[in-house]
């Protein structure tokens, strides 16, 4: 078993990825990697929140995918109407994964000010991932 509430002790890759997919134009995706198989992690997640003022997405839909034999990726999609405010107005963000059987929250916070030009460039020149 790889219960999500124990993952903090095992190591969360301290990384938040922002990316786009040319097959889904106008959308941005954010993801966090957690150790363990995707099916176990998916079953342990109660909700995912993204707080990136002015974009607030509470209990947002998420996808869990296996990245390699040790890690899975939890991904949320920023909708088309939120992409421009996210890219131009968000200064910092929190990506939170809330576990079912635990009061523990897994969270990564980040600032966008130093990444804004790179994010806008990526959004305008999206590659298929």
Secondary structure by P-SEA (a helix, b strand, c coil): ccccccccccccccccccccccccccbbbbbccccccaaaaaaaccbbbbbcccccccccccccccccccbbbbbbbbcccccccccccccbbbbbbbbcccccccbbbbbcccaaaaaaaaaaccccc
